[in-house]
Amino acid sequence: MTSPADAEAAEQPGGPAWFTAALAAPVQARRTSVEGTPIAYRAWGESADRGIVLVHGGAAHSRWWDHIGPLLAGGWRVVALDLSGHGDSGRRDSYTLDAWGREVLAVVADAGITTPPTVIGHSMGGLVTLRLASLVGSRIAGAVAIDSPVRDLTPEDRAARQRRAFGPLRVYPTRQAATARFHPVPDQPVLAYIRDHVAATSIRPVEGGWTWKFDPGIFAREQFTSELLTRLDCRVALFRAEYGIVTPQVSEVMYDRLGRVAPVVEIPAAGHHIMFDQPIALVAALRTLVSDWDHSLPGTPQRSGAGPEA
């Protein structure tokens, strides 16, 4: 079994200066409890009245945001949680988008964020974000869904249902054997230093070796369909990757269902896992969005065919 010192050494980052600085930024690793299940999260920045919550995708975890969260923390309290069934959080007998949404709210309160936060979710995390926004309205200030396909299964869900990935957890004899098997689903070009960091934080020691941190039971949850998507009582934005899984047609459907007030932002040259291949473009887009929201009033729906009022 690898010693704690060996495990820590294996997580030491490589990569360019901005990346190593982000991973070296002060961060708090904390836990709270939601309906009897421990929920782990990481927090950057001081307790503040402005907060951002980062929600990972299916079978991922909070450490996917390690190089993103610190770059959003100027003047904000930024938290990234492990949803139940993921990362270092506890497991449940079953999982729902609603329960995951309650975990988001509990982490917001535990982290000391005192006003409605902006919640940013990737892939399945975007579905959690949109569902939460539909249920609690003004308790969050803004909802951002990043390459989240409301009309279709996420790639992780599809791979699990087709039994191509995310089945019974395999145990690998060594840490290196486990991390060598790591790749995002769907697979895509990635920055190697980001992949290596996320891979090293995606496994846990068990009897006989190492295995992944997620619970395969997460894929038995209900699906989020377009019928559940309605005009929200908070600001909302849709991000899509140029080479991701949300097509312009799906974006248009989501835009219509949200009352035609949600900006649709495309990240150029990005695959579905934008934080793996275009992290700086993603940060720039998110910074621009939250800065605009911080200094402007919410928009109103566009009325098709309507002209100026008399």
N, C-alpha and C positions, 0 to 999 in steps of 0.2 A: 504494500500500500504506500502511496506517495505521502510524504510528510507535509504538514502545513507550509513549511518553508519552501519545499520544492514546488508546491502548488502556487504559492505566491510568486515565485520566480518565473513560473511558466506564464503568468499573466502580465509580466512586464511588457509595456508596449513598444513597438517600433513605429515607423511611419514619420511623416513630416512634423515640423515644429508645432503647427497649430493643433495637431492630433494629440501629441504627447502632452502639450500644455492643457488641453481639455481633460485628458485622463488624470492629470495631476491636480486639477482644480479641487478645492475643498468640497467634500460631499459628506452628507450625513446618511448613514444606513440605519433605517428605523423600521419598526414593526408596530402594527396596531391589530385589533381583532374586529372582525365583522361577522356577526351571527355565529360566533364560536369558532371561526376559522382565522388563523393568523395570516395577515397580509403584510408582506415586506415591500418597502419602497425606499427610494433614494431621493435626496433633496439637495438642491444647490441654491445658494443665495440666502439672505436673511429672511426671517418671517416678515411678511409684507402684506399690504392690502391689495396687491396685484399678484395673481398667481397663474401659472401655466401647469397643466397636467398632461403628461405624455403617456399614451396608452398603446402598448405593443400589439402585434398581430398574433394569430393563432400559433401555438407552440413556441413562441418567442418569449421574451422576458425584458425586464427593465434595462438590462445592460446593453441592449441594442441602441439605447439612447445615450450611452456614456459620453460619446463625442458630440452629441447634439445639445443635450441639456445645458452644459456650462456656457455654450455660445448663445443661449437665449436668456441667461440669468441676469443680465445687466438691468437692475431696477425691478426684477421680478423674483418671486419665489417659484422655483421650477421643481416639480416632483415627477418621478417616473415610478410607477408601481408594477409589481408582479401580480397580475390577476390570479385569483385562486385557480389551482391546477397548473400553474406556470411558475418557473423560476424558484425562488426560495419561499414562496407562499404555501399555505396549506392546501390540502385537497378536500373536495366535497364529493358527496355521493352522486350529485348531478350538477350541471352548470347551465345557467341562463344568462342572456344579455342583461336582464333586469338586475340579477344579483351582482353581476360584474359592475353595473352602473352604481349600485349602492356601495360597492367597495371604493369606487372613485370618490364618491362624496365623503366617505369616512376618512380616506387618506387626506383629502383637502382639509377637513377639520383638524385632524391630528397634526398636520404639518404647519398649522398656525396661519393658514390663508383665511383672511377675515372678510373678504368680499367675493362675489361670484367669479370663478376663475374661467379662463379659456381652456377648453379641453381639446387636445389634438390626438387623434387616433390614426394608426396605420393599419390598412387592410381590415382584419377582423376587429381591431381596436377602433377603427372608424365606425363600424357598425355599433359597437358598444357606445361610442360617443353620440351618434345620431339617435339611438334609442334612449339614452339618458336625457338628451335635450328634449325629446318628445314627451318625456314623463315629468320632468321637473321644471321646464320652461326657464323662468327668470332666475332660478338658483344657479345657473351658469351664464356667463357673459357671452361666450362664443363657443361654437363647435366647428372643428376642422376635421374633415375626413380625407385621408391621404390614400388614394388609389384603392378605394373601398367599393366593391361591386355590389350595389344593392339588388340588382336584378339577377345575380348569378351567385354560385358558390365561390368562396374565396379559393385560391389555388391550394391552400393547405387542406381545406374541407374536401375538395375534389380528390386530392391525392389520398387522403385518409379513406374516403368512401370507395375508391377504386383499389385500395390496398396496395398502393404504390409507395406509401410512406406513412409514418406516424402510427404504425401498428404496435404490438406488444414491445415493450422496451428491451432492446438488446443490451447485454452487458459486455463491455470490451475489457480486455485484460490490462490495458495501460491507458493512461491519460492521452498519450500520443496516438494510440490506435483509435480512440474515440474522436478526438478532434480532427483526425485525418478524414473522417467520414462526414464531417459537417459541410453542408452546402444549403443555400436558401432554396425554398420551393415557392414558385418555379425557379429553376436555376437561371443564372444570368451572370454577365461579367460583373466582378466586384473588385474593390480595392483590397489587395491582399492583407494589408495591415489591419483593416477594419474586420475582415473575415476572421483573421487569426485571433483578434481580441474577443470577438463575440463567441467564436467556437470555444475558447478557453473558459468562458464564463457560462457556457450552456450545459455543462456536465457536472455530475456530483458523484462522490465515491459511494459505492455499495459493496456488499459482500461479493467478492470475486472480481472486483474491478471498478469500472466507471460506466455510468449510463446517463441518459438525457434527463433534464430537469422537468419536463412537462408530463402531464397525465394524459394518456391517449383518450380518456373519457371526455375530454373537452369537445371532441368532435361529434358527440351524440346530442349536442344542444339543438334548439330550434333555429330555423333560418330567418334572416331578416329580409322581407320582400318589399317591393316598391309600395305595396298597399299600406305598409306601416309608416311610410315616409310622408309627412305632412308639413305644412307651414309651421315653423318653430317660433317660440317666443323668445328667442335669443338670436344673435348674429350667427351666421353659418357661412362656411366656405368649403369648396370642393377642390382638392388638388388631384391631379392625375399625372402619371408618368408618361412621357411620350411613347415609350415602349413597354408600358405596363399592361394591366388587365382591364382597366376601365376605358372603354372606347368612347369616342366623341358622342356616339349615339346614346350610350348609357348615361354619360354626363348630362346630355340634354334632357333625358327622362327625369333624372334626379333634380335638375334645375327647375323643371316644370313643377314637379311634386312639391318642391320647397317654396313655391310662390314666386319664382323668377327673381329672387333677391340674393341668391348665393353666387358670389363670383366663382368662376371655374378657372383655376390656375394650372397651366401645364408646365411641368419641369422638363426642359429639353434634354435629350440624350440620356434619359433616366429609364432604368428598368423598374419593375414593381417595387423592389426593395430600395427605395431612393436613398436611404441613409447608408447603403452599402456602395453605391456607385457615384452619386452626386450629392454628397452631404453638404457642401458649401452652398450649392444652389438651393437646396432645401432650406438651410438656415436663412439665407438671404430672403427667400420668399416669405418664410414665416415671420422674420423680423419686420419686413415691410407690412405684412398684413396686420400684425398686432399693433404696430406703431400707428397705422391708419385708424384702426378700431379705437385706439386710445385717444385719438384727437378728432374724431368725427362722430356724427350722429348716425344711428341705424337708418338704412334705406327703407323705402316703401315699395310695394309690389309694382311691377310694370303692368299696365293694363293694355292688352292687345287691342290695337286699333283706336286707342284713345288719343285725343289731341289735347292741347293746352286748355286749361279750364278758363271759362269766360270771366 
